[in-house]
């Protein structure tokens, strides 16, 4: 029973801290949908910008994320998980403090760029939660983190009906402030401590999080890291960059990142109002459709806790992935038929399918992809792996934010979904051959699978560290 399980609540405390960070990220992702219309409107704000400037402001945090990963990844591996989590939240906090005071375009760029430095925390936070929580809880804990991002998005879109962008930014100061305070009460990650050879501290942290009755995973972790920290074991001149156990997780994470971008994880949040306006033709109705989509996203992510805890990762990825591709191509087909005057009276059908596609993505692909992203990198490569995959993430994130409005303007919503749908199909085909099954496995077992290491049964079952 979770209610009387002290160690469940300790892990839930770690998760809760991450949820405040995720809520702030959700507001940050949706913020351009409030800021951009205000900047380009003739009576929206005291700061005026062209459509081109507004789009660059929206995308600027993606470019900043490239530099952010080169800062955050060394912190992750050198100073620990607590420090990097505090750093991510402080960067978000500084950005939200700049927005209400901004009186010029450069200051808006500054705020988005500062926050962009922390965008890598979306991936790093997933890796951190994977290290702190029990393997049986890892899937739905990571899913709750996605729910928190969706709640932040809903908060931003809802507040836009009553507040301006400065007031929303002022409110957004609260979540990262709370996250910074709570992180000070964390223990350091047992995985990080083992990696640094601090095995006594590792055992204390592990027992604080998991209790004294679950020591097999601890001993497996310590034995593995004892091999890694032996003199002469470490590789020089970055030879590990060409090793299978580094390249394979990097390919998996890069493909999953591309999959998430193409199926609408980020561009839908930013451009959902623009998409709905083109389909419906009424801005007010489009805003309410957006709020409905946000609510369904939260329901989908909450429901995915059940799905991801009951079904295997690969089954979820490829079953729901195929359904997502079908919906995206159906949206494309309907828009083509509409251009020929067929089905024009069914104006509600395409928006309904887009919302359904977003629901399917959030109930399946998003939680399972982030679970896999947090699981597949071996411990010794997490710093470099998160840095390189983070560069891939920020490039793809920025590219889709810039490319999506251009595609909508040139080939319409239907053509855009067609291009992205075929691309998602290609990603799924490649992932089929490389993604391992990770459900209910410890991080060390997943790492051994990636490396092709087969351990004797006694290494898993020993209760005494020799």
N, C-alpha and C positions, 0 to 999 in steps of 0.2 A: 504494500500500500504506500503510495507516495506521501500521503498526509503525515505518516509517522516516520518517514525516512529522512533523517537529518541530512544525509549526503545528497539526496535528491534536491533538497532545498538549497544546499550550498551550491550545487551546480546550476540550479535555477537562478540563484543570485548572480552568477557570472552571466547567464543568458540575459537577465533583466537589464544589466548594464549595457550589454550589446544591443538590446532592443531600443534603448534611448538613442544610441548612435544611429541605428538603422532608421528610426523615425525622422531624425534630422536629415539623413541622406534622402529619404523619400520626399521631404519638403524641397530639398535642393534639386532633385531631379525634375519635380513638377514646377519649380519656380519660374522657369522661362515662359511657361504657358500663361503666367500672370504678368511677368515683367515685360515681355516682348510686345504684347498688344498695347500696353500702357505707353511704351516708348514711341511707338509708331503712330499712335492716335493723336489727332490734332488737339484734343482736350483731355488727354489721359494723365499727364504729369508735367512737372516743370522742366524735366529733362527730355529733349527730343532726339530721336535717332531714326535713321533710315532703316528699311527692312533688312538691308545687307548688314548694317551695324548690329541690329538686334540679333540676327542669326549668329554673327561672330561672337557676341557676348554670350549667347547660349552655349556655343561650342567651345569657348575659350577654356573652360575648366577641364575639358578633355585633353587639350594640348598641355596644360599645366600638370595633368596627371602623369605624363611621360616623365617629367622631372621628379614628381612626387614619389614614384616607385623607386627611383635611384636613391632617394633619401630614406624612405620608410623601410625598404628591404634590408639595408645594413643595420638599421636600428633593431629590426625584428630579430636578426641573428646575433647581434652583438650585445644589446642591452636588455633584450627580453620582450615578452608579450605585453606586460603591463605598460612599459614606457611607450611602445608603439601605439597602443590603444589610446593612451592619454594624448599623444601627439596628434592622432587623427581627429580627435574631438576638439582639441584646442584650435586646430586649423579651421574646422567648421565654425567654431564659436567666433573666431576673429572675423571671418567672412560675414557672418550674420550681424556683427557689430558695425561693420563698414557700411552695409546697405542702407540703414536708416539715416546715416550721416552723409550719404553720397549726394553731391549736387552737380556732378558732371559725368560724362561718358567714361573718362579714364578711371574714375573711382569705381564705377560699376564693373569695368574690366578687372580692377584690382581685387574686388570682392570675389568675383567668380574664379579668378586665377588662384587666390589663396585657398578657396574651398576645393579647387581642382587638385591641389597638392595632396589632399586627403582622400581623393576618390579611390585610390588604391585600397583604402580600408574596407571597401565592399568585399574584396577577395580576402584580404588579410584577416578580417573579422571572422570569416567563415573558417579559415585555418585555425584561428585561435579557439573558437568554440569546439572544433573537432578535437583539439588537444585536451580541453578541460572536462569534457563530458563523457559519460559512459557510452560505449559503442551502440548499445540498444536504444539509447535516447538521442543519439547524434542526428538521425534523420529528421525527426519531428522538431527537435530544438532548432535546427537550421531552417526548417520550414517556418517556424514562428518568427524567425528573424526576417524572412521575406514578408510575412504578414505585417510586421512592424513598418517595413518600407512602404507597403501599400497603404497602411493607415496614415503615414506621413503624407503620401500623395493625396489621399482623400481630404486630409486636413487643409492642405494648401489650396486645392480646388474649391473646397467648401468656403473657406475664408475669403476667397476672391469675390464672392457674391456680396460681401459686406465690408471688407477691408481693402485698403490699397497695398501695393507691394512693400512699402516701408513698414506698415503695421504688421504685415505677415512676417517680415524679417525680424522685427522686434520680438514677436512671439517665439520665433524659431531659435532664439538664444537659449531657451530653457532646456531642451533635451540634451545638447552637448555639455551644458554646465553640470547637469545631474550626472551624466555619464563620467565626466572627469572625477567628480567627487567619489562616486561609488568604486571606480577602478582602483583608487588608493587602498581599498580594503581587500583587494584580490591577493591570493598567494601567487607566486610565480608559477608558470606552467611546468609540470613535471617533465614533459618532453624536452623543454628548453634546458632545464637543470641537468637532465641526463646527458644531453648533447654537450654541455660544458664540463662534464665530468664531476659535477657536484651531486654525488649520488645520495649522500645523507639528506641534503635539502630536498632532493627529488623524492625520496621516500616520505619525508614529512608532508610535502605538498600533496603527493598522491593519496596518502591516508586521510588527509584533511578533506579531500574532494570525494574519495571513494570508500573510505573506511578500511579497517584492518583485515577484512575477510576476503578481499579480492586482490590478492598479491601476485597471482600468476602473471597478469598483464604487466605489473610493475617489474617483476623479475625478468620477463621477456624483453622489456624495453631496456633495462639496465644492461643485460647481457649483450644486446645488440650494440648499444652505444659504447660499451667497453671495448668492443672490437674496433669501432670507428675511431675512438680517441687514442688507440695505441700509437706509439711513436712510429713514424714512417708510413702510417696508413693513409694519411691525407694526401690527396693528389695535388700536384703543382701544375702551374701553367694552364690551369683550366682544362685539363684533359677530360675531366668528368663531363664537360659540355658535349662530348661526342660519345658518351656511354649510353647504352640502351636504357638504363634505369633513370636517366635524366631526360633523354629525348622523347621517350614514349609518354611520360606524364605531360610533358610540354605540348606535344601534339594533341593529346586528349583535351587538355585545358584550352588550347587555342581553338580547337574545333567546337567545343562547348560554348566558348565565348562568342564565336561567330554565329552559332546556332541561336543563342539568346538575342543577339543584336538583330538578326534577320527576322525572327518571329515576332519582334515588337516589344521586347523587354524595356527598351529605353525610348525609341522613337514614338511609340504609341502614347507613352506618358506625356511627352512634350508636345506632340502634334495631334492629339486626339480631338481637340476642339476644331482645328483646321480641317481634319478629315471629316468630322461630322457635319461641319458647315457646308462642305462641298457636296455631301450626300443629301442633306436635309434642306439646306438653303435658309435655315432660320437659326441665327446665332443663339438666341435664348434657349430654344429647344435643344440645340447642340450642347449647351452647357449642362443642362439637366441630364441629357444622355451620358455626358462625361461623368457626372456624379454617380449615375446608375452603374456605369462601367467600373468606377472605383469601388463601389460597394460590392459588386459581384466579384471583383478581384480579391477583396478581403475574404469573402465567403469561399472562393476557390482555394486560396492559400490555406485557410483554416481547414477545409476539407482534405487538402493534400496531406495533412498530418496523418490521417488515417491511411491514405493510399501509400505513402512512402514508408509507413511502419509495417504494412501488410504485404507489399509486393516487392519483388526484386528490382534493383535499379535498372537493369537492362530491359526488363519487360515494360517498365513504365516509359523509359526513354523511347523505345522503338514503336510501341503500340500507340501511345499518344502523339508521338512525333509524326507517324504516318497519318493520323487523323488531322493533325494541324496542317500538314501539307495539302490534304484533300480540301479542307475548308478554305485555305488561301487561294488555291486554284479555282475553287467554285466561286469565290468572290470575284476573281478576275473574269471568269466566264460570264457571270451575271452582268458585270459592267460592260463587257463587249456586246452582249445581247441588248442591253439598254441603249447603247450607242446606235443600234439599228432600229430602235423604236419598239423593241420587244420587252414586255414586262414593265413598262414605265409606270403603270398604275400600282405596282408593288414597291413603292418607294421605301417602305420600311424593311424590306427583306435584306438588302445588303448591309445596312447598319446593324441589324440583328445578328447577321452572320459574323460581322467583324467583332461584335461584343462577345459572341459565342466563342470565336477563335481566341480572343484574349482570355476568356474564362478557361478554356482547355489548356492554353499555355501556362497559366498561373496555377492550375490544379496539378500539373504534371511536369512539364519541361523545366520550368524555372526552379522548383525545389530540388528535383533530382539532379539537375546540372550543377547547382551550387553545392549540393552534398558531395558529388564526385570531385568538383574542383577543390574542395577542402580536404579530400581524402587521399588523392593519388600521388602527391609528391612525397618522396622519402624525406625523412626528417632532416638529414644533413644537406639536402638541396633546397629546402623550403625558402631560404632567403633569396638565393639566385633565381630559383624557379618562379617565385612570386614577382620578382623584379622583371624578368623577361616576359612572363605571361601578362604582367601588368602593362607593359609597353604595348603588347598586342591588344589588350583590352582597351586602352585609351585611344589607340589608333582606330580601332573598329568603332568604338563609341563615338568618336569625333566624326569619322567618315559617315556613319549612318545619320547622325544629326544634321550634317551638311547635305548629304545626298538625298535624304527622304523628301524634303520640300521641293528640291529640284525635279525629282522624279514625278512627284504629284503634279507639279506645274506642266511638265512636258508630256507625260504619258497617262496622267490621271491616277486616281486611287486604285482602280482595277489593274492597270499596268504595273504599278508599284508592287501590289500584292502578288501578281504573277511572277515578276522577277525575283522577289524575295522567296516565294514559295518553291520555285525550282532550285534556288540556292540552298534552302533548308533541306530539301530532298538530297542534294549532293553531300551535305554535312552528315546526314544520317547514314548514308551508304558508307562513308569513310569511318564513322564512329563504330559501325557494326563490327569492324575487324580489329579494333584496338581497345575498346572500353572493357575493363574487367568488371566482374561482379563484386561488389564491396559490402553488400548488406550484412549487418550483424558481425562483421569482421573487425578486429582491433586494427588500429593504424599500423602496428608492427606486422600483423599478418598481411595487410594490403601491401606494405613495403616489401616484404619477403616475396610476395607474388610478382610484383613489378621487377624485382631483381632476379627472379628465378631461383631464390634460395629455398631449399627444403630442409627444415629443421627436424631433428629427432623428436619423438613424442615426449621424451623426458624433459626437453628444453621448454616445452609448453606447460608441463605439469609440475615442475619442481616448485617447491614452496620455500626452499632455502637457497639463498644466493651463495654460491661457492666462492 
